Amino acid sequence: MTSVVVVGGGAVGLCVAESLATRGADVTVIERDLCGRGASAGNAGWITPSLAVPVPAPGVVGQSLRWLVNPDGPLWIRPTLSPAMLAWISQFLVSCTGRAYQRGLHVLQAIGERSPASFDVLAGRGVKFELHPQELLYPAFSEPELNDLERFAAELDEVGVAPALQRVNGAEMVGFERALSERCIGGLVGGGERRVRPETLTAGVKQRLLELGARLHEYTPVDNLVPGGRGWTVAGAGRQWNADTVVVATGFGAAELLRRLGVRLRVAAAKGYSRTFRSTDSGPSRPMYLEEPKVAISVFDGAVRVSGTLELGARSLALSPRRLRAITAAAQKAMPGWNMPPDPFDWAGMRPLSPDGLPYIGSVPKRSGLYVATGHGTLGITLAPLTGELLADVILDGRTDPLIDAFAPGRGI
C-alpha cells in the first residue's frame, strides 16, 4: 500500500487526499489550521467552465494601472522589492501577451469543461455538499461593459469547449433576475454552470476521508520535508511522519516550504474578500458576475455571498473595511432594491496565484515522490475534485493525463 502525506487541508488538498484514499492509498493530511478554513471557506464556490480563464491577459496591465489609482478598485498590488515578487511580476507581464493568454485560455477551458463531472463523481462516492446547478448571469449596465462581455463571449466561442454564452437584452436579463436594476441593458447567460457552498464541500470531503480511515492532523504546521531512502519525512510541531510520497497543497505557502528544499516555485498570495448575508425576499435568486467591478454574487440555501478583490502581495488576513464596502457597493448598485441585512459575515482569504494563471499540478522535477497541487488562483473550487483525480492517476497508476502537461510544476521552477 502506497503511503502518502498531503500537506494542506483546503479544498484542493482534501480532494487530492480523498482521491488517493478511495483508490487504497494510506493517507495522512496535515493542516496548519482547521481543514477548510483558509481560502476555501468564504469564496464564491463557483464551478464555472465559462470563467476558466487566465488572470494575466492582453490589456490587463493598463487596466491594472487605472485600478491602482482607485482605492476601491478590484485589484491592488502591495509595493514590495522582494526578489521573489519581482520575479513573479516579471513572468506575469510576459504572460499578458496575446500568445501566452491564448495558450492558457485553451488549456483552462479544456480542464474546466471536465470539472463539473468530477463533482458528480464525489457525490456518487457519498460525499455530501450543497450544490446548485443554475445559469450564471453576466449583466451589463453600460455600453463599454457590454462590449467587454461580448469580446469575452467571442473568445470562448472561438475556443469552442464550454457551452456558448447566450446573449440577452436588458428586459430578458431582468426577467432572469428581478432584483437587477432596470439600468441593465443586456448581458450574457452561461449554461452548464454550478455552484457549491465551499464550506459544505470541505466538510463533506473531510468526513469521507475519516470514513476511509485517513488520518487528519489539524493545527499542525509543517516545517520541513526531508528526502531519505525510498521516501520522505515530513516534520512539524515536534512530530515526524514517514511516507512514500508527499503532496504539497498548501496554497501560497507551498513556495516557502519548497524553497527549503532548494526548489523555487513562483506563487503569489492573492487576497480576496467576501461578505455573506442572510437571504431576504428583496435579494438575488441567481448567481451573477459583475464584470466592471469584478464582483461575484452567489446564492446559497439561506444566504447570499458577495465576493471580490485581488490584492496581490498581501501579508495578512486582516479585513479591509474599504474593500468590504467596495464589493458591497457594487452589489447594491446592481441591485438597488436589495435590502441587505446589517450583520454580514465578513471574510478574507489568500488564493495562490501563479504568474501565468495556470495551476501547478504534478511531480517536482528531480525530487522523486514529491508532488504539488497549488496555484489554482480563483479556480480552486472549480478544479479541486478534478485535480485530485488527475494527481491520483499519476501517483498510484503512473498514468499522466495529457491535459495536465500544461500544468507541470517544472515550468515555475
Buried (B, 14 or more C-beta within 10 A) or exposed (E): EBBBBBBBBBBBBBBBBBBBBBBEBBBBBBBBBBBBBBBBBBBBBBBBBBBBBBBBBEEBEEEBEEBEEEEBBBBBBEEBEEEBBEEBBEBBEEBBEEEBBBBBBBBBBBBBBBBBEBBEBBBEBEBBBBBBEBBBBBBBBEEEBBEBBBEBBEBBEEBEBBEBBBBBEBEBBBEBBEBBBEBBBBBBBBBBBBBBBBBBBBBBBBEBBEEBEBBBBBEBBBEEBBBEEEBBBBEBEEEEBBBBBBBBBBBBBBBEBBEEBEBEBBBBBBBBBBBBBBBEEEBBEBBBBBBBBBBBBBBBEEBBBBBBBBBBBBEEEEEBEEBBEBBBBBBBBBBEEBEBEEEBEBBBBBBBBBBBBBBBBBBBEEBEBBBBBBBBBBBBBBBBBBBBBBBBBBBBEEEBBEBBEBBBBEBBB
